[in-house]
Each structure stands twice: as C-alpha cells, then as structure tokens.
Amino acid sequence: MTTRIERPLSPHLQTYRVTLTMALSIIHRATGIALYFGTLLLAWWLIAAASGPTAYAHVQAFTSSLIGKLILFGYTWALLHHLVSGIRYFFWDLGYGFKANEREALTWGALIAGIALTVLVWIIAYAIGAGR
C-alpha cells in the first residue's frame, strides 16, 4: 500500500488580497469580451447603413433610445478602457513600471484615463450632434 503524499493546494482567489491592479486585470479581460458583443452592434450599424434608409432608421431608433445609449456608452468605455489598459500592459512588456509605486500609478492612470476619455468622447459627440 502506498502512502499518500499531502501536497499544498494551489492558492486561489480567497488566498489573495484583491488589489486595484488585480481588479483592473480582470476588468481588462471582461472589456475584451464586451468588445466582441459591441462589435456585433457596430456590424449591425454598418450593414444597416449599406442596406438602405429603412434598415438604418431601425438602428438609429435603437441607438437613440435610453437602453441603446447606455449600451453605446458601455461599449465606448470598454473600448477606451481596454485600449488604455493595453498600453499599461505594453509598458510592462517593455520592462517598465514594476515597482510598487509605478505599478499603482499606471493602474490608477489607466482607470482614470479610460473614464475620462469616455466622457470626453461623449461630450464631443453631443457637441457635434447639437450643431446639426
């Protein structure tokens, strides 16, 4: 009869203290997934634009509704957050930003920049749209 060797269990999420860097890493993956679904909305819009005024009017009716605007706002944030967070990962791939204070600054910068860019894009979009 063989003796069973007790091996340590692999650490899991309950073992780690959740940090902002960890949370944004998870959010980066989630925004990547959200971009797939948002791209379907973009494809719908392009196909409708190519199909004619009636199809385009249906898409415009959806995107101008409250739920449509919320989805578009979320898609814009997912796109811009994923972009900025990807730049953060690029810095790390180059070997920069691994000290605790640098890592924290890059993480906060990505979080704030994603939100700020989203708000800026929507302000500009409304300013341009109001001019019509």
C-alpha positions as CSV (number, residue, x, y, z in Angstrom):
1,M,0.0,0.0,0.0
2,T,1.4,3.4,-1.0
3,T,1.3,6.3,1.3
4,R,-0.5,9.4,0.1
5,I,1.7,12.5,0.0
6,E,-0.1,15.6,1.2
7,R,0.6,18.4,-1.2
8,P,-0.2,22.0,-0.7
9,L,-3.3,23.3,-2.6
10,S,-2.7,25.9,-5.2
11,P,-3.5,29.4,-4.0
12,H,-6.9,30.7,-5.1
13,L,-8.7,34.0,-5.1
14,Q,-9.6,33.6,-1.5
15,T,-5.9,33.5,-0.6
16,Y,-5.0,36.8,-2.2
17,R,-5.9,40.3,-1.1
18,V,-7.7,41.9,-4.1
19,T,-5.7,44.9,-5.3
20,L,-6.6,47.5,-7.8
21,T,-4.1,46.0,-10.2
22,M,-5.7,42.6,-9.9
23,A,-9.2,44.1,-10.3
24,L,-8.2,46.0,-13.5
25,S,-6.6,42.9,-14.9
26,I,-9.9,41.1,-14.5
27,I,-11.8,44.1,-16.0
28,H,-9.3,44.2,-18.9
29,R,-10.3,40.6,-19.8
30,A,-14.0,41.5,-19.3
31,T,-13.8,44.5,-21.6
32,G,-12.1,42.3,-24.2
33,I,-15.2,40.0,-24.1
34,A,-17.6,43.0,-24.1
35,L,-15.8,44.3,-27.3
36,Y,-16.9,41.2,-29.2
37,F,-20.5,41.9,-28.4
38,G,-20.2,45.6,-29.1
39,T,-18.6,44.8,-32.4
40,L,-21.7,42.9,-33.4
41,L,-23.6,46.2,-32.7
42,L,-21.1,48.1,-34.9
43,A,-21.5,45.5,-37.7
44,W,-25.3,45.8,-37.4
45,W,-25.0,49.6,-37.8
46,L,-22.7,49.2,-40.9
47,I,-24.9,46.6,-42.5
48,A,-28.0,48.7,-41.9
49,A,-26.2,51.8,-43.4
50,A,-25.4,49.8,-46.5
51,S,-28.9,48.3,-46.7
52,G,-30.8,51.5,-47.0
53,P,-32.7,54.2,-45.1
54,T,-35.3,51.8,-43.6
55,A,-32.8,49.5,-42.0
56,Y,-30.7,52.4,-40.9
57,A,-33.7,54.1,-39.3
58,H,-34.2,50.9,-37.2
59,V,-30.7,51.0,-35.9
60,Q,-30.9,54.7,-35.2
61,A,-34.1,54.2,-33.3
62,F,-32.4,51.6,-31.1
63,T,-29.2,53.6,-30.5
64,S,-31.1,56.8,-29.7
65,S,-33.2,55.1,-27.1
66,L,-32.1,55.1,-23.4
67,I,-31.0,51.5,-23.4
68,G,-29.2,52.0,-26.7
69,K,-27.3,55.0,-25.4
70,L,-26.4,53.0,-22.2
71,I,-25.1,50.2,-24.4
72,L,-23.2,52.6,-26.6
73,F,-21.7,54.4,-23.6
74,G,-20.7,51.0,-22.1
75,Y,-19.1,50.0,-25.4
76,T,-17.2,53.3,-25.6
77,W,-15.9,52.8,-22.1
78,A,-15.0,49.1,-22.8
79,L,-13.1,50.2,-25.9
80,L,-11.2,53.0,-24.3
81,H,-10.5,51.2,-21.1
82,H,-9.2,48.2,-23.0
83,L,-7.0,50.5,-25.1
84,V,-5.5,52.3,-22.1
85,S,-5.1,49.2,-20.1
86,G,-3.4,47.6,-23.1
87,I,-0.9,50.4,-23.2
88,R,-0.3,49.7,-19.5
89,Y,0.4,46.1,-20.4
90,F,2.7,47.3,-23.2
91,F,4.8,49.3,-20.7
92,W,5.1,46.1,-18.6
93,D,6.1,44.1,-21.7
94,L,8.9,46.6,-22.3
95,G,10.0,46.0,-18.7
96,Y,8.9,49.3,-17.2
97,G,6.6,50.0,-14.2
98,F,7.1,47.0,-12.0
99,K,8.0,48.9,-8.8
100,A,5.0,49.1,-6.4
101,N,4.6,52.9,-6.8
102,E,4.9,52.7,-10.6
103,R,2.5,49.8,-10.9
104,E,0.0,51.7,-8.7
105,A,0.4,54.9,-10.8
106,L,-0.1,53.0,-14.1
107,T,-3.1,51.3,-12.7
108,W,-4.8,54.4,-11.4
109,G,-3.8,56.2,-14.7
110,A,-5.5,53.5,-16.8
111,L,-8.6,53.6,-14.7
112,I,-8.9,57.4,-14.7
113,A,-7.9,57.8,-18.4
114,G,-10.5,55.2,-19.5
115,I,-13.3,57.0,-17.7
116,A,-12.1,60.5,-18.7
117,L,-11.6,59.6,-22.4
118,T,-15.1,58.0,-22.5
119,V,-16.7,61.2,-21.0
120,L,-14.7,63.4,-23.4
121,V,-15.7,61.3,-26.4
122,W,-19.4,61.6,-25.4
123,I,-19.1,65.4,-24.7
124,I,-17.6,65.9,-28.2
125,A,-20.2,63.7,-29.8
126,Y,-23.0,65.6,-28.2
127,A,-21.4,69.0,-29.1
128,I,-21.1,67.9,-32.7
129,G,-24.5,66.4,-32.8
130,A,-26.1,69.5,-31.2
131,G,-24.6,71.6,-34.0
132,R,-26.9,69.9,-36.6
